[in-house]
Amino acid sequence: STQSTWETGLPMFLHSRDCGSDFVELVERHRGDFSTGVVHSITCDARELDRILALGLSVSVSGASLRTAELVQLSCSVPHDRLMVESDAPWCDIREKDFGWKAIRTTFPTKKKEKFEEGCCVHRRNEPAHVIQVFEVLCAHHPDALAAGSEVFAEHLYNNTVRMFFPSLM
């Protein structure tokens, strides 16, 4: 029930990967049913993103949001005060074939799950630590990160996350 979001003050966490306009239409119809929210793992088009932002929602970017040049451009059009980053583990890793891969500076040693060893990630499984890679891609392309620098940009993203999920700490 969305009524509990009003009672608890917790945000609605909305998944939108590969959903298209049906997702936005549903959220528009029910926007009054929840106080605030974040749309995560976006892979929409610019019109749908504009509609999401017009609803006062924030947007969280994962590796799925950075697969193509168009998706990176779209992710980087989200205003920094409405943007968050996520790994969406264990899915949505950034792979070598993805446009965003070129901006990654932090890598992790991996092993196939059958040959797992401590200190290594499982090959092709996204881990929470990989959120740094999403951040690195955004830092390489988002106009606010390019203008203000990665530390200031990180502070904006951190504050957005705290404001959304832990507002009493602000």
Phi, psi and chi 1 to 4 in degrees:
 res  aa     phi    psi   chi1   chi2   chi3   chi4
   1 SER       -  133.1  160.9      -      -      -
   2 THR   -74.1  -13.8   55.9      -      -      -
   3 GLN   -59.8  -32.9 -175.8  175.7    5.8      -
   4 SER   -65.2  -25.3   61.9      -      -      -
   5 THR   -66.6  -34.4   66.0      -      -      -
   6 TRP   -70.7  -42.0  -74.8  105.5      -      -
   7 GLU   -66.8  -40.3  -67.6  166.7   -0.1      -
   8 THR   -91.4  -19.7   64.7      -      -      -
   9 GLY    77.7    3.3      -      -      -      -
  10 LEU   -75.3  147.7  -66.0  172.8      -      -
  11 PRO   -77.0  156.0   28.1  -34.4      -      -
  12 MET   -80.9  133.5 -174.6   67.6   90.4      -
  13 PHE  -109.1  109.5 -161.1   68.6      -      -
  14 LEU  -110.9  125.8  -56.8  158.7      -      -
  15 HIS   -93.6  127.0 -177.4   86.9      -      -
  16 SER  -129.3   16.3   73.3      -      -      -
  17 ARG   -65.4  123.6 -170.6  172.1   65.4 -122.3
  18 ASP    58.8   35.8  -59.6  -32.5      -      -
  19 CYS   -97.0  -30.5  -66.5      -      -      -
  20 GLY    74.5 -163.4      -      -      -      -
  21 SER   -69.7  -22.1   61.3      -      -      -
  22 ASP   -56.6  -41.5  -69.9  -12.9      -      -
  23 PHE   -60.3  -50.1  168.6   81.7      -      -
  24 VAL   -63.1  -41.9  179.4      -      -      -
  25 GLU   -61.4  -41.3  -71.3  167.4   14.1      -
  26 LEU   -63.5  -45.1 -115.1  157.2      -      -
  27 VAL   -65.2  -41.8  174.0      -      -      -
  28 GLU   -59.3  -42.3  -74.6  172.1  -24.3      -
  29 ARG   -64.5  -33.1 -107.1 -165.0  -32.0  -99.9
  30 HIS  -111.1   12.3  -64.3  -79.4      -      -
  31 ARG   -58.3  -32.4 -180.0   58.7 -176.4   94.4
  32 GLY   -72.3   -8.3      -      -      -      -
  33 ASP   -84.7   -7.1  -64.5  -17.7      -      -
  34 PHE  -144.2  152.1   55.0   96.4      -      -
  35 SER   -75.9  -45.1   56.6      -      -      -
  36 THR  -153.8  169.8 -171.3      -      -      -
  37 GLY  -174.4  169.6      -      -      -      -
  38 VAL  -131.3  133.1   58.9      -      -      -
  39 VAL   -96.0  121.0  177.4      -      -      -
  40 HIS  -112.4  156.3   91.6  106.1      -      -
  41 SER    60.0   46.6 -153.4      -      -      -
  42 ILE   -67.1  138.8   61.7  161.2      -      -
  43 THR  -142.1   35.5   57.5      -      -      -
  44 CYS   -87.7 -172.2   58.9      -      -      -
  45 ASP  -103.5  176.6   64.4   27.6      -      -
  46 ALA   -62.2  -38.8      -      -      -      -
  47 ARG   -63.7  -44.7  -91.6 -170.1  -25.0  -89.9
  48 GLU   -65.3  -40.2  -68.2  162.5   -9.0      -
  49 LEU   -61.5  -43.3  177.3   60.7      -      -
  50 ASP   -58.6  -40.9  -72.7  -16.6      -      -
  51 ARG   -66.8  -39.4  -70.7  166.8   63.7 -169.4
  52 ILE   -62.7  -46.7  -72.3  166.2      -      -
  53 LEU   -66.2  -35.0  -66.9  171.6      -      -
  54 ALA   -64.7  -22.5      -      -      -      -
  55 LEU   -81.6    0.2  -66.2  169.4      -      -
  56 GLY    79.9   16.6      -      -      -      -
  57 LEU   -91.0  155.6  -59.8  172.1      -      -
  58 SER   -94.3  168.6  -68.0      -      -      -
  59 VAL  -131.0  135.4  172.1      -      -      -
  60 SER  -115.5  134.2 -176.2      -      -      -
  61 VAL  -105.4  135.0  172.4      -      -      -
  62 SER  -123.2 -177.0   71.5      -      -      -
  63 GLY   -56.9  -33.7      -      -      -      -
  64 ALA   -62.2  -28.0      -      -      -      -
  65 SER   -80.2   -1.5  -49.2      -      -      -
  66 LEU  -125.0   20.5  -54.3  171.4      -      -
  67 ARG   -71.5  -39.2  -60.1 -118.7 -172.9  -88.5
  68 THR  -121.6  163.5   66.4      -      -      -
  69 ALA   -59.8  -37.8      -      -      -      -
  70 GLU   -65.1  -41.5  -66.4   79.3   16.7      -
  71 LEU   -69.3  -36.9  -74.8  172.1      -      -
  72 VAL   -62.9  -45.2  169.4      -      -      -
  73 GLN   -60.5  -43.4 -177.4  178.5    8.4      -
  74 LEU   -62.0  -47.7 -179.0   78.6      -      -
  75 SER   -59.8  -36.7  -63.7      -      -      -
  76 CYS   -79.7   -5.3  -70.0      -      -      -
  77 SER   -89.0   -8.4   72.3      -      -      -
  78 VAL   -71.4  126.6  176.4      -      -      -
  79 PRO   -57.3  142.2  -19.2   29.4      -      -
  80 HIS   -60.7  -23.8   74.7  -96.2      -      -
  81 ASP   -82.1   -0.5   62.7  -26.3      -      -
  82 ARG  -123.2    9.6  -56.1  -83.0  -76.1  -72.1
  83 LEU  -108.5  140.5 -177.1   63.0      -      -
  84 MET  -136.0  164.1  -68.0  178.1 -126.8      -
  85 VAL  -121.1  153.8  -66.3      -      -      -
  86 GLU  -152.8  161.3   62.7  174.7  -61.3      -
  87 SER   -92.0  -30.8   67.0      -      -      -
  88 ASP    57.2   33.4 -157.2   12.3      -      -
  89 ALA   -60.2  145.3      -      -      -      -
  90 PRO   -91.3   11.2   34.5  -36.0      -      -
  91 TRP  -103.1  178.5  -39.1  113.6      -      -
  92 CYS    64.0   37.6  -60.5      -      -      -
  93 ASP   -71.5  163.0   56.5  -31.1      -      -
  94 ILE   -96.1  123.0  -56.6  170.8      -      -
  95 ARG  -108.3  163.5  -61.8 -174.9 -179.6  166.5
  96 GLU   -56.2  -30.0  -70.5 -176.7   38.7      -
  97 LYS   -77.0  -13.5   65.7  177.4  178.0   56.6
  98 ASP   -80.6  146.0  -64.2  -21.7      -      -
  99 PHE   -55.8  -42.5  179.2   82.3      -      -
 100 GLY   -64.9  -19.1      -      -      -      -
 101 TRP   -55.1  -37.8  178.1  -97.8      -      -
 102 LYS   -60.1  -23.4  -65.5 -179.9  -85.5  -94.1
 103 ALA   -92.4   -6.2      -      -      -      -
 104 ILE   -74.6  131.0  -68.0  175.4      -      -
 105 ARG  -111.5  -25.7  -57.6  -69.2  172.0 -105.8
 106 THR  -101.4  121.9  -55.0      -      -      -
 107 THR  -123.6  162.9   58.4      -      -      -
 108 PHE  -128.3  138.1  -59.7   88.5      -      -
 109 PRO   -65.4  141.4   21.3  -27.8      -      -
 110 THR  -130.2  156.2   63.2      -      -      -
 111 LYS  -139.7  151.2  -64.0  -83.3 -173.9 -179.8
 112 LYS   -61.0  148.8  -69.7 -176.5  179.1 -178.6
 113 LYS   -59.4  -29.0   66.1 -179.4  176.7 -178.7
 114 GLU   -70.7  -20.2  -60.2   81.3   23.6      -
 115 LYS  -117.4   26.9  -62.4 -177.6  178.6 -169.5
 116 PHE   -54.4  141.4  177.1   76.8      -      -
 117 GLU  -141.1  148.5   68.7 -178.5   60.3      -
 118 GLU   -57.1  139.2 -164.3  166.4  -36.5      -
 119 GLY    92.9   -5.2      -      -      -      -
 120 CYS  -117.1  149.8  -68.5      -      -      -
 121 CYS   -87.3  156.6  -64.4      -      -      -
 122 VAL   -75.1  130.1  173.7      -      -      -
 123 HIS   -54.5  129.3 -179.2   66.1      -      -
 124 ARG    65.7   17.4  -64.1 -158.4   55.6 -178.2
 125 ARG  -109.7  123.4 -178.2  173.2   71.0 -162.4
 126 ASN   -72.4  139.1 -161.3   12.7      -      -
 127 GLU  -120.2  154.7  -58.8  -73.2  -11.3      -
 128 PRO   -53.7  -33.9  -29.0   37.4      -      -
 129 ALA   -62.2  -21.4      -      -      -      -
 130 HIS   -73.2   -3.1  -63.6  159.8      -      -
 131 VAL   -58.5  -27.1   71.7      -      -      -
 132 ILE   -59.3  -32.9 -174.5   69.9      -      -
 133 GLN   -68.4  -39.6  -64.5  174.7  -27.4      -
 134 VAL   -61.3  -45.2  174.9      -      -      -
 135 PHE   -59.9  -43.6  176.7   70.7      -      -
 136 GLU   -61.9  -40.0  -71.1  170.0  -18.2      -
 137 VAL   -64.7  -45.4  175.5      -      -      -
 138 LEU   -62.6  -40.4  -71.3  175.4      -      -
 139 CYS   -61.8  -31.0  -78.3      -      -      -
 140 ALA   -78.2  -15.3      -      -      -      -
 141 HIS  -130.7  -28.2  -62.7  -79.3      -      -
 142 HIS   -71.7  128.9 -162.8  -71.3      -      -
 143 PRO   -58.4  -33.9   13.1  -21.7      -      -
 144 ASP   -71.4  -35.2  -67.2  -25.3      -      -
 145 ALA   -68.9  -41.0      -      -      -      -
 146 LEU   -65.5  -35.8  -64.8  169.9      -      -
 147 ALA   -79.1  -42.9      -      -      -      -
 148 ALA   -98.2  -18.5      -      -      -      -
 149 GLY    97.0  159.5      -      -      -      -
 150 SER   -67.9  -33.8   60.9      -      -      -
 151 GLU   -66.5  -45.1  -73.0 -173.3   27.1      -
 152 VAL   -65.4  -42.3  170.9      -      -      -
 153 PHE   -61.5  -43.9 -169.1   61.1      -      -
 154 ALA   -60.1  -40.0      -      -      -      -
 155 GLU   -63.4  -40.9 -168.7  170.7  -39.8      -
 156 HIS   -59.7  -49.2  -73.5  -57.6      -      -
 157 LEU   -63.4  -42.4  -58.7  179.8      -      -
 158 TYR   -60.9  -47.6  173.1   79.4      -      -
 159 ASN   -62.8  -37.5  -72.9  -23.2      -      -
 160 ASN   -60.9  -42.3  -64.6  -18.7      -      -
 161 THR   -66.6  -45.4  -57.3      -      -      -
 162 VAL   -63.0  -44.5  172.2      -      -      -
 163 ARG   -60.3  -37.2 -165.9  170.6   25.8  -98.7
 164 MET   -74.7  -48.3  178.0   65.6   66.3      -
 165 PHE  -102.1  -19.8  -64.8  101.6      -      -
 166 PHE  -138.3   57.2  -51.6  100.0      -      -
 167 PRO   -59.3  -25.4   18.8  -27.5      -      -
 168 SER   -68.0  -15.3   64.8      -      -      -
 169 LEU   -86.2   -8.3  -61.1  178.3      -      -
 170 MET   -84.9      -  -69.4  -56.9  -74.4      -
